[in-house]
Amino acid sequence: MKLPRSTVAALGPLLALSGAVRAASAPPPTMADVLAAAKPSDWRPVDPENELSLELSTGRVVIELAPAFAPEHVANIKKLVRAKYFDGLAFLRSQDNYVVQWGDPDADNRAEGGPGAKARPIAPAREKLPAEFTRPIAGLAFTRLPDSDGYAPEAGFSGGFPAARDPKRGAAWAAHCYGMVGVGRGDDPESGNGSEIYVVIGNAPRHLDRNVALVGRVLRGMELLSTIPRGSGALGFYEKGEARAPIRSIRVAADLPAASRTDLEVFRTDTPAFAALVESRRNRKESWFASSAGYVELCNVPIPVRAAPSSAH
């Protein structure tokens, strides 16, 4: 039955109120909803000049470098990669719920002039770098997480990387979340140059923040790293050389033919869409959840990655 126009006009406010009530009672968007509604501008392409392709016998690991946090280490790592320094090396360490680490197992021997000292340069790039554990806040874009953080006055995201900062000190730094990539070093804060690299494969070791230069994060292939057999020695180091997982090669993506690259996009961390994603993780409303935490920790906020639309099949 068609209602008279005057009746429809009179019911207008009630209908609007009913719609508002229905909207208010609708469940908040889940992360899947946020990503489904995201615009192309909510994603950014990965710069191939700051992308590494790590080739293992089990597949490819893709790493995005973070020059905003450790520019000299990143530049040195790319020099090492372009000199093919890592080709044929191996994982030295796989410690359960902590890290995997690769480098030259004979580096110390060569440095001391032992057997094979001339077989491989200790490092074909700079051998000592400043400790880039923190950087100035000025000039660094930062999306602050409203939730408190036990390791820093403020935690949040910068350019697609988990980060933290201390406004009183004027310092910011990348944070040790799952998949983050750091530079191994000795007791000397300036003893790391990027010739040994580790990836976090366990619960976020945030106590390492501001003690190591973090240089990037794994975008794809974490399952290949997290399943490398654990080392039997202290701290997960391998006691026998044959137990080490080999590295076939590492390349800067910009140096690969376009058809051989892994073109990816990362969800931007400076948009309203990302704010909605954070909220979806803070208050989980999917049907499985009986209660919502009303809180989210920095390393529990995922930063989505997808194949670039032009390369998707």
Stockholm file with secondary structure:
# STOCKHOLM 1.0

chainA/1-313         MKLPRSTVAALGPLLALSGAVRAASAPPPTMADVLAAAKPSDWRPVDPENELSLELSTGRVVIELAPAFAPEHVANIKKLVRAKYFDGLAFLRSQDNYVVQWGDPDADNRAEGGPGAKARPIAPAREKLPAEFTRPIAGLAFTRLPDSDGYAPEAGFSGGFPAARDPKRGAAWAAHCYGMVGVGRGDDPESGNGSEIYVVIGNAPRHLDRNVALVGRVLRGMELLSTIPRGSGALGFYEKGEARAPIRSIRVAADLPAASRTDLEVFRTDTPAFAALVESRRNRKESWFASSAGYVELCNVPIPVRAAPSSAH
#=GR chainA/1-313 SS CCCCHHHHHHHHHHHHHHHHHHHHHSCCCCHHHHHHHCCGGGEEECCGGGEEEEEETTEEEEEEECTTTCHHHHHHHHHHHHTTTTTTCEEEEECTTSEEEEECTTHHHHHTTCTTTTTSCSCSSCSCCCCCSCEESTTCCCEECSSCCSSSSEEEEETTEEEEEETTTTEEEECCCTTEEEECCCSSTTCCCSSSEEEECSSCCGGGTTTSCEEEEEEECHHHHHTSCCCSSGGGBCSSGGGSCBEEEEEEGGGSCGGGSCCEEEECSSSHHHHHHHHHHHSCCSTTCSSCCSCCCGGGSCCCEEECGGGCC
#=GC SS_cons         CCCCHHHHHHHHHHHHHHHHHHHHHSCCCCHHHHHHHCCGGGEEECCGGGEEEEEETTEEEEEEECTTTCHHHHHHHHHHHHTTTTTTCEEEEECTTSEEEEECTTHHHHHTTCTTTTTSCSCSSCSCCCCCSCEESTTCCCEECSSCCSSSSEEEEETTEEEEEETTTTEEEECCCTTEEEECCCSSTTCCCSSSEEEECSSCCGGGTTTSCEEEEEEECHHHHHTSCCCSSGGGBCSSGGGSCBEEEEEEGGGSCGGGSCCEEEECSSSHHHHHHHHHHHSCCSTTCSSCCSCCCGGGSCCCEEECGGGCC
//
